[in-house]
Amino acid sequence: MQQAMERPAIVCRMCPGMKTDVIPVEGRQALRCQRCRRTWPSYDTSPSPAPDYRTAYCTAPPEQEEDGALTALEASLDTATAAAKRAGERRPAPMARRLLLLRRAAPADRRASAAELDHLRGRVTVTQVEHALDCADTAATVLRGFDMETDGVYAAGVLRGEYPIWGDEPDTGCAYVRQEYAE
């Protein structure tokens, strides 16, 4: 006898409730948590256990502030690198380098997401979206590579960089960045 397949549970990121309903919103399907009643579009459900875009970047500064902070951090790291070389060391503290990699990856992910939305609105071309996605993926790969190279000592998220989910699904590189940024 064949058993009926159940729809897999989709976890609400705001509460521990796992039961969701599929509901129509503006002519499209959306998901709603039965416990907290939060509603979100189905495309905003990541294949990874990392936080979604809104959750990860809800406290992020505006893009201009982020760019200014990144520029200041790069200048500080350049100064620290020069001082380390004068002292005969190879590199400054790895934590500073990791923070720079994370602060580069997060805005790249934010720009890629904005480019995708702008494409849906007809404001940018597919080529521009692909470029933004490539930049975000590259920045995510560099961050994840650093974390794996340093055995995850500086990583903050629950799932370490070498965990298979980050390589098994498309676009999970940015999910790794979101996990680390949220932490």
Secondary structure, 3 states (H helix, E strand, C coil): CCCCCCCCCCCCCCCCCCCEEEEEECCEEEEEECCCCCEEEHHHCCCCCCCCHHHHHCCCCCHHHHHHHHHHHHHHHHHHHHHHHHCCCCCCCHHHHHHHHHHHHHHHHHHHHHHHHHHHCCCCCHHHHHHHHHHHHHHHHHHHHHHHHCCCCCCCCCCCCCCCHHHHCCCHHHHHHHHHHHC
